[in-house]
Amino acid sequence: MVTIKDISKECGVSPATVSKALNGYGDVAKDTVARVMETAKRLHYMPNAAARALKTSTSHSIGVIFQDDTDIEGGLTHEYFSVILNNAKIEAESRGYDITFINRNFGDSYLEHCRYRNFDGVLVVCADFTAKDMFDLAGSDFPLVSIDFSYDSRSNVMSDNVSGTYSLVKYLVSKGHRRIAFIHGEDTSVTKKRLTGFYKAMDEEGIDVPDEYVIEGIYHDPKSGGLGTRKLLGLPHRPTAIMYSDDISFLGGRTEIVRHGLSIPDDISVVGYDGIKLASMLRPELTTYNQDAKKIGRLSMAKLIDQIENKKTCEIESILVKGELYRGNTVRDLNKK
């Protein structure tokens, strides 16, 4: 392992000078600082994390909570979340922080685990946000940023879920569809916002939505998407278009549509949500709403580090990240005869 003494010998200066240069003290000549930094980089010098933590009262370590209880086509293998996590990791590392996933089974609580690990802050990507365990952590003195959920006096980064479903409905209506069904996810704050966007757009278009057209499913669950599709296709007046909670859930719906001897989009139109790469690989290409997962990951980590490093001046805020409609080939234009 390369040490400060190795760098001092290479540069011909004292270890104390090297230490001052590496830690940004102003009483070292600029050319000396440049020489020390170049040498440290060339020799692949890495500061001792424990020593750095003692000196700065920080661990430069951030805890990440990613809890996925469904274990169905999800977790870290799900592209939407993996993109968020990867970009959060890139942002953290670019600013000198490491990330560690928090084990929900460690000790009695997330809060205890964070204290044990001496994390500087916590990023909550996916969790049972309303659990007592999470409220205890959100009410603690740990800097915390959540994604797609808002805690009192805590910053959060939100995908614009209202405008997402709103834009999908508007697009379907522009193609002549009025019998539009929605297989949404389980009862969460994200689902509530998406339903708000759905009903808002339908109301603006003067379209009444039959209760049987709105079905609760499970996010990232093809089986759930398939069962919901089966119910809709069995109605006396089936919808001309089905909106799915996400692109993965659509896969189950796609299978069910084929089983009924129907084709997409000639017999029935469909749209997904998330905008994962799979959407563009399917044939026909899936029309979906592309959430900006890269931006969500990057901004959420940047906001958390801002809180860590600027506790007294960092503003508590909710950051809304807009996505965009991806126009695939799964929506039939009913205006054309």
C-alpha positions in Angstrom: 0.0 0.0 0.0 1.3 3.4 -1.0 1.8 5.8 2.0 2.3 9.5 2.5 6.0 8.7 3.2 6.3 7.1 -0.3 4.9 10.3 -1.9 7.1 12.5 0.2 10.2 10.5 -0.9 9.1 10.7 -4.6 8.5 14.4 -4.4 11.4 15.4 -2.2 9.3 17.1 0.4 8.4 16.2 4.0 5.5 13.9 4.9 3.9 16.9 6.7 4.0 18.9 3.4 2.4 16.0 1.6 -0.3 15.7 4.2 -1.1 19.4 4.0 -1.2 19.3 0.1 -3.5 16.3 0.1 -5.9 17.9 2.6 -6.1 21.3 1.0 -4.2 23.5 3.4 -3.3 26.9 2.0 0.3 27.2 3.2 1.7 24.9 0.5 3.0 26.3 -2.8 0.7 25.7 -5.7 3.4 23.9 -7.8 4.2 21.7 -4.8 0.5 20.8 -4.4 0.2 20.0 -8.1 3.3 17.8 -7.9 2.0 16.0 -4.8 -1.4 15.4 -6.3 0.0 14.1 -9.6 2.4 11.8 -7.8 -0.4 10.5 -5.5 -2.6 9.8 -8.6 0.3 8.1 -10.4 1.1 5.9 -7.4 -2.6 5.1 -6.8 -2.5 6.5 -3.3 -5.7 5.9 -1.3 -6.1 7.6 2.1 -6.9 5.5 5.0 -10.7 5.6 5.4 -10.7 5.3 9.2 -8.1 8.0 9.6 -10.0 10.3 7.3 -13.2 9.7 9.2 -11.5 10.6 12.5 -10.1 13.8 11.1 -13.2 15.0 9.3 -15.9 13.5 11.6 -17.4 11.9 8.4 -17.2 8.4 7.1 -17.7 9.4 3.4 -20.0 6.4 3.3 -23.7 6.6 2.3 -26.3 4.0 3.1 -28.8 3.0 0.4 -32.2 1.4 1.2 -33.6 -0.7 -1.6 -36.3 -3.0 -0.3 -38.2 -5.0 -2.9 -40.6 -7.5 -1.3 -42.2 -8.7 -4.5 -39.2 -10.6 -5.7 -40.9 -10.8 -9.1 -39.0 -9.6 -12.1 -37.8 -6.8 -9.9 -35.1 -5.9 -7.4 -31.7 -5.0 -8.7 -32.3 -6.8 -12.0 -35.1 -4.3 -12.9 -33.7 -1.9 -15.4 -35.5 1.2 -14.0 -34.1 0.8 -10.5 -30.7 -0.4 -11.6 -30.3 2.7 -13.7 -31.3 4.9 -10.7 -28.9 3.0 -8.4 -26.0 3.0 -10.9 -26.2 6.8 -11.5 -26.5 7.4 -7.8 -23.4 5.4 -7.3 -21.5 7.3 -10.1 -22.5 10.6 -8.5 -21.4 9.5 -5.0 -18.0 8.1 -6.2 -17.3 11.2 -8.2 -17.6 13.2 -5.0 -15.5 10.9 -2.9 -18.3 8.8 -1.2 -18.9 5.1 -1.1 -22.3 3.5 -1.0 -23.4 0.5 1.1 -26.8 -1.2 0.9 -28.5 -1.3 4.3 -29.6 -4.8 5.4 -33.1 -4.6 6.8 -32.4 -7.7 8.9 -29.5 -6.1 10.7 -30.3 -5.4 14.4 -33.7 -4.1 15.2 -34.0 -1.2 12.7 -32.6 0.7 9.8 -31.7 3.5 12.3 -29.6 1.2 14.4 -27.8 -0.1 11.3 -27.1 3.5 10.1 -25.6 4.4 13.5 -23.6 1.2 13.6 -22.2 1.9 10.1 -21.6 5.6 10.9 -23.2 6.6 7.6 -23.0 10.2 6.7 -26.5 10.0 5.1 -29.2 7.7 3.7 -30.7 7.5 0.2 -34.1 5.7 0.2 -34.7 4.3 -3.3 -37.4 1.7 -2.7 -39.0 0.7 0.6 -42.2 0.3 2.6 -42.1 4.1 3.1 -45.0 4.1 5.7 -43.5 1.5 8.0 -42.6 2.6 11.5 -39.0 1.6 10.9 -38.8 4.1 8.0 -40.5 6.9 9.9 -38.1 6.4 12.8 -35.2 6.9 10.3 -36.8 9.8 8.6 -37.3 11.5 12.0 -33.7 11.0 13.1 -30.8 13.4 12.6 -29.4 11.5 9.6 -29.4 13.4 6.3 -31.9 11.6 4.1 -33.3 11.9 0.6 -36.2 9.7 -0.6 -37.2 8.9 -4.1 -40.9 9.0 -5.1 -42.1 9.6 -1.5 -42.2 12.7 0.7 -41.4 12.8 4.4 -42.0 15.9 6.5 -38.9 18.3 6.5 -37.0 15.9 4.1 -35.9 16.5 0.6 -37.1 14.1 -2.1 -36.8 13.5 -5.8 -40.0 12.7 -7.6 -40.8 11.3 -11.0 -43.7 13.3 -12.4 -46.2 10.4 -12.2 -49.2 12.7 -12.7 -48.1 14.0 -16.0 -46.9 10.5 -17.0 -50.3 8.9 -17.1 -51.9 12.2 -18.1 -49.8 12.3 -21.3 -50.5 8.6 -22.1 -54.3 9.1 -21.9 -54.0 12.3 -24.0 -52.1 10.4 -26.6 -54.6 7.5 -26.7 -57.5 9.9 -27.0 -55.7 11.7 -29.9 -55.7 8.4 -31.7 -59.4 8.1 -31.3 -59.6 5.9 -28.2 -62.3 6.5 -25.5 -62.7 3.1 -24.0 -59.4 3.2 -22.0 -58.6 0.8 -19.2 -55.9 1.0 -16.6 -54.2 -1.9 -14.8 -52.3 0.1 -12.1 -50.0 -1.0 -9.3 -50.6 -1.6 -5.6 -51.9 1.2 -3.3 -48.9 3.5 -2.9 -48.3 7.2 -3.2 -46.9 6.7 -6.8 -50.1 4.8 -7.7 -52.3 7.6 -6.3 -50.5 10.2 -8.4 -50.8 8.1 -11.5 -54.5 7.6 -11.0 -54.8 11.3 -10.5 -53.2 11.9 -13.9 -55.4 9.2 -15.5 -58.7 10.5 -14.2 -57.7 14.2 -14.8 -57.1 13.5 -18.5 -60.2 11.4 -18.9 -62.3 14.1 -17.2 -60.9 16.8 -19.4 -61.9 14.7 -22.4 -65.4 14.2 -21.1 -64.9 10.4 -20.8 -66.7 8.4 -18.1 -64.6 5.6 -16.8 -66.5 2.4 -15.8 -65.3 1.0 -12.5 -64.4 -2.3 -14.1 -61.9 -0.5 -16.4 -59.7 0.3 -13.5 -58.0 -2.8 -12.0 -55.4 -3.0 -9.2 -52.4 -5.2 -10.0 -48.8 -5.5 -8.7 -45.9 -3.5 -10.1 -43.3 -5.5 -12.1 -45.5 -8.6 -12.1 -46.3 -10.2 -15.5 -48.8 -12.6 -13.8 -50.8 -9.7 -12.3 -50.8 -7.9 -15.6 -52.0 -11.1 -17.3 -54.9 -11.6 -14.9 -56.0 -8.0 -15.2 -56.0 -8.3 -19.0 -58.0 -11.5 -18.8 -60.7 -9.6 -16.8 -60.8 -6.7 -19.3 -61.0 -8.9 -22.3 -63.9 -10.8 -20.8 -66.1 -7.7 -20.4 -69.1 -7.4 -22.7 -67.7 -4.0 -23.9 -64.0 -4.5 -23.7 -61.7 -1.5 -23.9 -60.0 -0.5 -27.1 -56.8 0.4 -25.2 -55.1 -0.9 -22.0 -52.6 1.1 -19.9 -50.2 -1.0 -17.8 -48.5 -0.1 -14.5 -45.1 -0.8 -16.1 -43.4 -2.4 -19.1 -42.7 -5.6 -17.2 -46.4 -6.1 -16.2 -47.3 -5.6 -19.8 -45.5 -8.8 -20.7 -48.2 -10.8 -18.9 -50.9 -8.8 -20.6 -49.2 -9.5 -24.0 -49.3 -13.2 -23.4 -53.0 -13.1 -22.5 -53.9 -11.0 -25.5 -52.2 -13.6 -27.8 -54.1 -16.4 -26.0 -57.3 -14.7 -26.9 -56.3 -14.8 -30.5 -56.0 -11.0 -30.7 -53.2 -8.9 -32.2 -51.5 -5.7 -31.1 -52.5 -3.0 -32.1 -55.0 -4.2 -34.8 -57.4 -5.7 -32.2 -56.4 -3.9 -29.1 -53.9 -1.1 -28.2 -51.6 -1.1 -25.3 -49.2 1.3 -23.5 -46.6 0.6 -20.7 -44.7 2.7 -18.2 -41.0 3.2 -17.3 -39.4 3.2 -20.8 -36.9 0.3 -20.2 -34.9 -0.9 -23.1 -37.1 -3.9 -23.4 -39.9 -1.6 -24.6 -38.0 -0.8 -27.8 -36.9 -4.4 -28.3 -40.4 -5.9 -28.5 -42.2 -6.2 -31.8 -44.2 -4.2 -32.2 -42.3 -1.6 -30.2 -44.1 -0.7 -27.0 -45.6 2.7 -26.6 -44.6 3.8 -23.1 -43.7 6.7 -20.8 -40.0 7.0 -20.3 -39.0 8.0 -16.8 -35.6 9.8 -16.6 -34.1 7.2 -14.2 -30.5 8.6 -14.9 -31.5 12.0 -13.8 -33.4 10.8 -10.8 -30.4 8.8 -9.5 -27.9 11.6 -10.1 -30.0 14.4 -8.6 -31.1 12.4 -5.5 -27.5 11.6 -4.6 -26.3 15.1 -5.3 -29.0 16.5 -3.1 -28.1 14.1 -0.3 -24.4 15.0 -0.4 -25.4 18.7 -0.4 -27.2 18.0 2.9 -24.2 16.2 4.3 -21.7 18.9 3.4 -23.9 21.9 3.9 -26.2 21.1 6.8 -26.9 24.7 7.7 -27.5 26.1 4.3 -28.9 23.2 2.2 -32.6 23.9 1.3 -35.2 21.2 1.9 -37.0 20.7 -1.3 -39.0 18.4 -3.6 -37.4 18.0 -7.0 -39.7 16.9 -9.8 -38.2 15.1 -12.7 -40.2 14.9 -15.9 -40.1 12.1 -18.4 -41.3 11.8 -22.0 -43.7 9.8 -24.0 -42.1 7.1 -26.2 -44.3 6.6 -29.3 -43.9 2.9 -30.2 -46.2 1.0 -32.5 -48.7 -0.5 -30.1 -51.5 2.1 -30.5 -53.9 1.9 -33.4 -55.1 5.1 -34.9 -58.9 4.7 -34.8 -59.3 8.0 -36.6 -58.2 6.3 -39.8 -60.8 4.2 -41.5 
